[in-house]
């Protein structure tokens, strides 16, 4: 069974919904910012067309029922401030891999924590279209704020994956964090 309609999630301060073509400049600004991609497993964007390609990739993941990516919007303004979602979910081993990023002017204000907590609630819900037992986060060892974010949400550090990812002509280690369904506490933001 697949999700037929793109789900919308509301939190105290955020609206998570589908990315639109109007969000392309925001996505480009995020992924072309050297401070943002410093801790992200992509090369810095050089053209707005790369934002279009990334959003098309997110749409394809949803259409193929292998993942989902929401726009993170500030409820008060409606402005897209980042994205979050599952870059991969696997019905056969009952797992998913979470990812997220925010425009740097929104860092340190709890928006990412609020967004990720809400999508954990979504995927661990009894009415999700398959049973998810485990969610993983792969984080660069240098990205201490992101490590603290997932730890606050109940993830556990499980080890270093040496040479796991390749970008900018080099291999990079990734730290693996995981949370099991029974470890998840539904948070109210």
C-alpha positions as CSV (number, residue, x, y, z in Angstrom):
1,X,0.0,0.0,0.0
2,X,1.2,3.5,-0.8
3,X,0.4,7.0,0.4
4,X,-1.9,8.4,-2.2
5,X,-2.2,12.0,-0.9
6,X,0.8,14.1,0.2
7,X,0.4,14.3,4.0
8,X,0.4,17.7,5.8
9,X,1.7,18.0,9.3
10,X,1.2,21.0,11.6
11,X,3.1,21.7,14.8
12,X,3.0,24.7,17.1
13,X,5.1,26.9,14.9
14,X,5.5,24.9,11.6
15,X,3.6,23.7,8.6
16,X,5.1,20.7,6.8
17,X,3.7,20.3,3.3
18,X,4.8,19.6,-0.3
19,X,7.5,21.7,-1.9
20,X,6.4,23.8,-4.8
21,X,8.2,25.5,-7.7
22,X,7.9,28.7,-5.6
23,X,10.3,27.1,-3.1
24,X,13.1,26.7,-5.7
25,X,15.0,29.9,-4.7
26,X,14.9,29.0,-1.0
27,X,16.2,25.5,-1.8
28,X,18.9,27.0,-4.0
29,X,19.9,29.5,-1.2
30,X,20.1,26.7,1.4
31,X,22.2,24.3,-0.8
32,X,24.5,27.0,-2.2
33,X,25.4,28.4,1.2
34,X,28.9,27.1,2.2
35,X,28.0,27.1,5.9
36,X,24.9,24.8,5.3
37,X,26.6,22.3,3.0
38,X,29.7,22.2,5.2
39,X,27.9,19.5,7.2
40,X,25.8,18.0,4.4
41,X,26.6,15.1,2.0
42,X,26.2,17.1,-1.2
43,X,28.3,19.5,-3.3
44,X,27.4,23.1,-3.1
45,X,24.8,24.2,-5.6
46,X,26.0,26.5,-8.4
47,X,22.7,27.0,-10.3
48,X,19.0,27.2,-9.4
49,X,18.4,24.3,-11.8
50,X,20.1,22.0,-9.2
51,X,17.3,23.0,-6.8
52,X,14.8,21.9,-9.5
53,X,16.6,18.6,-9.9
54,X,16.6,18.0,-6.1
55,X,12.9,18.8,-5.8
56,X,12.2,16.4,-8.7
57,X,14.2,13.7,-6.9
58,X,12.1,14.3,-3.8
59,X,8.9,14.0,-5.9
60,X,10.2,10.8,-7.5
61,X,10.8,9.3,-4.1
62,X,7.3,10.0,-3.0
63,X,5.8,8.7,-6.3
64,X,7.8,5.5,-6.0
65,X,6.8,5.1,-2.3
66,X,10.4,5.0,-1.2
67,X,10.6,8.3,0.7
68,X,9.1,11.7,1.4
69,X,10.4,15.2,1.8
70,X,8.3,18.0,3.3
71,X,8.9,21.7,3.0
72,X,9.3,23.2,6.5
73,X,7.3,26.4,6.6
74,X,7.2,29.0,9.3
75,X,3.4,29.0,10.1
76,X,3.4,32.8,10.9
77,X,4.8,33.8,7.5
78,X,4.2,30.7,5.3
79,X,7.9,31.0,4.2
80,X,9.8,27.9,3.4
81,X,12.8,27.7,5.8
82,X,14.1,24.2,4.9
83,X,13.1,20.6,4.3
84,X,12.8,17.4,6.2
85,X,11.8,13.8,5.5
86,X,12.9,10.3,4.8
87,X,15.4,9.9,2.0
88,X,14.7,6.2,2.1
89,X,12.2,3.9,3.7
90,X,12.3,0.1,3.4
91,X,9.1,-1.9,3.9
92,X,11.0,-5.2,4.0
93,X,13.4,-4.4,6.9
94,X,10.9,-1.9,8.5
95,X,13.3,1.0,8.6
96,X,13.8,4.6,7.3
97,X,16.6,7.1,7.0
98,X,15.8,10.7,8.2
99,X,17.3,13.9,6.8
100,X,16.7,17.6,7.2
101,X,18.2,21.1,6.7
102,X,17.3,24.6,7.5
103,X,18.3,28.1,6.2
104,X,21.0,29.2,8.6
105,X,19.1,32.2,9.8
106,X,16.7,29.7,11.5
107,X,19.4,27.6,13.2
108,X,19.5,27.3,17.0
109,X,15.8,28.2,17.4
110,X,14.3,24.7,17.8
111,X,12.7,24.6,14.4
112,X,14.6,21.5,13.2
113,X,13.9,19.7,16.4
114,X,10.2,20.5,16.1
115,X,10.1,19.3,12.5
116,X,12.0,16.1,13.0
117,X,10.0,15.2,16.1
118,X,6.8,15.6,14.1
119,X,7.9,13.4,11.3
120,X,9.1,10.7,13.8
121,X,5.5,10.8,15.2
122,X,4.2,10.5,11.6
123,X,6.3,7.4,10.7
124,X,5.9,5.6,14.0
125,X,2.2,6.2,14.0
126,X,0.0,3.1,14.0
127,X,-1.8,4.3,10.9
128,X,1.4,4.7,8.8
129,X,1.1,2.4,5.8
130,X,3.7,-0.1,7.0
131,X,5.2,-0.9,10.3
132,X,8.4,1.0,11.0
133,X,10.7,-0.4,13.7
134,X,13.8,1.7,13.2
135,X,14.8,5.2,12.0
136,X,18.4,6.1,11.2
137,X,20.3,9.3,10.9
138,X,23.7,9.6,9.2
139,X,25.5,12.6,10.4
140,X,29.0,14.0,9.6
141,X,31.2,13.7,12.7
142,X,31.8,17.5,12.5
143,X,28.1,18.3,12.7
144,X,27.8,18.5,16.5
145,X,24.5,20.5,16.5
146,X,22.8,17.8,14.4
147,X,24.1,15.1,16.7
148,X,22.7,16.9,19.7
149,X,19.3,17.3,17.9
150,X,18.9,13.6,17.3
151,X,20.1,12.7,20.8
152,X,17.5,15.0,22.3
153,X,14.9,13.1,20.3
154,X,16.0,9.7,21.6
155,X,18.5,8.5,19.0
156,X,21.5,6.5,20.1
157,X,25.0,6.8,18.6
158,X,25.7,3.4,17.1
159,X,29.1,3.9,15.5
160,X,31.2,5.4,12.7
161,X,30.8,4.3,9.1
162,X,34.2,4.8,7.7
163,X,34.4,6.2,4.2
164,X,30.6,5.9,3.8
165,X,29.9,8.8,1.5
166,X,31.7,10.4,-1.5
167,X,31.4,14.0,-2.6
168,X,33.8,16.9,-3.4
169,X,36.3,14.3,-4.7
170,X,36.8,12.6,-1.3
171,X,35.4,9.9,0.9
172,X,33.8,10.9,4.2
173,X,33.0,9.1,7.5
174,X,29.5,9.3,8.8
175,X,28.2,8.7,12.3
176,X,25.2,6.4,12.6
177,X,22.4,7.2,15.0
178,X,19.3,5.1,15.4
179,X,16.0,5.1,17.3
180,X,13.7,2.1,17.7
181,X,9.9,2.4,17.8
182,X,9.7,1.6,21.5
183,X,12.3,4.3,22.3
184,X,10.3,7.0,20.6
185,X,8.5,9.4,22.9
186,X,5.8,11.5,21.2
187,X,6.8,15.1,21.9
188,X,4.4,18.1,22.0
189,X,5.8,21.3,20.5
